[in-house]
Amino acid sequence: MIFSVYLLDNATHLTPASPATSGNATEYGRGELTRDELTRLYAYPDVTRPWLRINFVASIDGAIAVDGSSGGLGTPADKSVFGLLRQLADVVVVGAGTARAENYGGVRTSAAARDRRVTGGLAPVPPVAVVSARAMIDPDSRLFTDTAVPPIVVTSDDADPVRVRRLTEAGADVVVAGERTVTSAGLVDFLAERGFTRVLCEGGPGLVGQLIADDVVDELCLTTSPLLVGGGAARLAVSDHTARISMAPAHVLADTDGTILTRWVRVAAG
Ligand SMILES: NC(=O)c1ccc[n+]([C@@H]2O[C@H](COP(=O)([O-])OP(=O)(O)OC[C@H]3O[C@@H](n4cnc5c(N)ncnc54)[C@H](OP(=O)(O)O)[C@@H]3O)[C@@H](O)[C@H]2O)c1
């Protein structure tokens, strides 16, 4: 895969550089990136608490789905980074709406990828943790039938106990992290208790909207697919109240087909 790398040196400099954005960049010039370079560009910071990375793909006009799923937005570069991000994560967190819409299964890893993960101190395969207030997950779905490791279901006290029992019997690791819904604090506590520091959240807008509104997002990796699609698809985050969280670009990459891959990291307070 060929990526050109555009760095902050190409920016307009209309705004004076801040500590958050200066010194970010001239390590790579334009040209092809190797897998090792991409891995370095997407490496998690060395933290002891859960680092919440969100990953999304959107069209140029902001749609995050075409006909109800994100598949129509994918490009080779996006697929490549999507897979890489999974390989770098301790756990893949996803809202139940997305798991249902996209017919989620477990994370697939090659033998080589498993070896790389183990060498890097990760479990061979990251589990998928589905967030569902109602525990509305089909125990016959691919989450259970097409996975190397059991799924985790993060749910609320309000969930129907019969559904919860069925999911447990099907092999899910069921965690309660809130009363009527899964709170952001409850989710982060669960991740911390399990030692999941490299967290990858793959959406969707309901879950991510809440995480942004509650100010627990550390990073957003956003692919812009070279498409205009119109339609009525949601934005990547939807919530009842708004937040204003300053983010700094860690990198901006472009593939030869026009796909733009960005990584945004929250500006540290203070
Ligand atoms: N372009 C992309 O990269 C991308 C990524 C992800 C999703 N999508 C698209 O987004 C659409 C799905 O949107 P969505 O809003 O339904 O996504 P979602 O946020 O994945 O799902 C919402 C559902 O997830 C559960 N949920 C979310 N937050 C929760 C919380 N804090 N506590 C408890 N449960 C919670 C609830 O499930 P229960 O009803 O089971 O309680 C809720 O109904 C699909 O079209 C999908 O293709 C696109």
The ligand as an SDF file (V2000), in Angstrom:
LIG
                    3D

 48 52  0  0  0  0  0  0  0  0999 V2000
  -18.3870    4.4360    9.4620 N   0  0  0  0  0  0  0  0  0  0  0  0
  -17.9780    3.8380   10.5610 C   0  0  0  0  0  0  0  0  0  0  0  0
  -16.7760    3.7690   10.8250 O   0  0  0  0  0  0  0  0  0  0  0  0
  -19.0010    3.2570   11.4970 C   0  0  0  0  0  0  0  0  0  0  0  0
  -18.5890    2.7500   12.7250 C   0  0  0  0  0  0  0  0  0  0  0  0
  -19.5490    2.2520   13.5920 C   0  0  0  0  0  0  0  0  0  0  0  0
  -20.8930    2.2670   13.2320 C   0  0  0  0  0  0  0  0  0  0  0  0
  -21.2550    2.7570   12.0400 N   0  0  0  0  0  0  0  0  0  0  0  0
  -22.6730    2.7650   11.6460 C   0  0  0  0  0  0  0  0  0  0  0  0
  -23.4530    3.3160   12.6860 O   0  0  0  0  0  0  0  0  0  0  0  0
  -24.7410    2.7200   12.6410 C   0  0  0  0  0  0  0  0  0  0  0  0
  -25.1260    2.2230   14.0300 C   0  0  0  0  0  0  0  0  0  0  0  0
  -25.3880    3.3600   14.8200 O   0  0  0  0  0  0  0  0  0  0  0  0
  -25.8860    3.2390   16.3350 P   0  0  0  0  0  0  0  0  0  0  0  0
  -26.0820    4.6080   16.8920 O   0  0  0  0  0  0  0  0  0  0  0  0
  -26.9770    2.2240   16.4110 O   0  0  0  0  0  0  0  0  0  0  0  0
  -24.5990    2.6540   16.9450 O   0  0  0  0  0  0  0  0  0  0  0  0
  -24.1550    2.1730   18.3740 P   0  0  0  0  0  0  0  0  0  0  0  0
  -23.7390    3.3070   19.2240 O   0  0  0  0  0  0  0  0  0  0  0  0
  -23.1720    1.1290   18.0510 O   0  0  0  0  0  0  0  0  0  0  0  0
  -25.4130    1.4430   18.9860 O   0  0  0  0  0  0  0  0  0  0  0  0
  -26.3850    2.0110   19.8110 C   0  0  0  0  0  0  0  0  0  0  0  0
  -26.8200    0.8760   20.7100 C   0  0  0  0  0  0  0  0  0  0  0  0
  -25.6790    0.4250   21.4270 O   0  0  0  0  0  0  0  0  0  0  0  0
  -25.9750    0.2540   22.7660 C   0  0  0  0  0  0  0  0  0  0  0  0
  -25.3370    1.3190   23.4950 N   0  0  0  0  0  0  0  0  0  0  0  0
  -24.6130    2.3660   23.0160 C   0  0  0  0  0  0  0  0  0  0  0  0
  -24.1510    3.1070   24.0140 N   0  0  0  0  0  0  0  0  0  0  0  0
  -24.5750    2.5120   25.1440 C   0  0  0  0  0  0  0  0  0  0  0  0
  -24.4220    2.7990   26.5000 C   0  0  0  0  0  0  0  0  0  0  0  0
  -23.7340    3.8250   26.9270 N   0  0  0  0  0  0  0  0  0  0  0  0
  -25.0010    1.9800   27.4000 N   0  0  0  0  0  0  0  0  0  0  0  0
  -25.6840    0.9130   27.0130 C   0  0  0  0  0  0  0  0  0  0  0  0
  -25.8790    0.5920   25.7340 N   0  0  0  0  0  0  0  0  0  0  0  0
  -25.3260    1.3840   24.8200 C   0  0  0  0  0  0  0  0  0  0  0  0
  -27.4950    0.3010   22.8690 C   0  0  0  0  0  0  0  0  0  0  0  0
  -27.8590   -1.0380   22.5740 O   0  0  0  0  0  0  0  0  0  0  0  0
  -29.1180   -1.8230   23.1460 P   0  0  0  0  0  0  0  0  0  0  0  0
  -30.2500   -1.2630   22.3580 O   0  0  0  0  0  0  0  0  0  0  0  0
  -28.8260   -3.2360   22.8040 O   0  0  0  0  0  0  0  0  0  0  0  0
  -29.2180   -1.5560   24.6060 O   0  0  0  0  0  0  0  0  0  0  0  0
  -27.8560    1.2540   21.7540 C   0  0  0  0  0  0  0  0  0  0  0  0
  -29.1560    1.0430   21.2700 O   0  0  0  0  0  0  0  0  0  0  0  0
  -24.6950    1.6020   11.6430 C   0  0  0  0  0  0  0  0  0  0  0  0
  -25.2580    2.0540   10.4270 O   0  0  0  0  0  0  0  0  0  0  0  0
  -23.2020    1.3700   11.4500 C   0  0  0  0  0  0  0  0  0  0  0  0
  -22.9000    0.8860   10.1790 O   0  0  0  0  0  0  0  0  0  0  0  0
  -20.3350    3.2690   11.1610 C   0  0  0  0  0  0  0  0  0  0  0  0
  1  2  1  0
  2  3  2  0
  2  4  1  0
  4  5  1  0
  4 48  2  0
  5  6  2  0
  6  7  1  0
  7  8  2  0
  8  9  1  0
  8 48  1  0
  9 10  1  0
  9 46  1  0
 10 11  1  0
 11 12  1  0
 11 44  1  0
 12 13  1  0
 13 14  1  0
 14 15  2  0
 14 16  1  0
 14 17  1  0
 17 18  1  0
 18 19  2  0
 18 20  1  0
 18 21  1  0
 21 22  1  0
 22 23  1  0
 23 24  1  0
 23 42  1  0
 24 25  1  0
 25 26  1  0
 25 36  1  0
 26 27  1  0
 26 35  1  0
 27 28  2  0
 28 29  1  0
 29 30  1  0
 29 35  2  0
 30 31  1  0
 30 32  2  0
 32 33  1  0
 33 34  2  0
 34 35  1  0
 36 37  1  0
 36 42  1  0
 37 38  1  0
 38 39  2  0
 38 40  1  0
 38 41  1  0
 42 43  1  0
 44 45  1  0
 44 46  1  0
 46 47  1  0
M  CHG  2   8   1  16  -1
M  END
$$$$
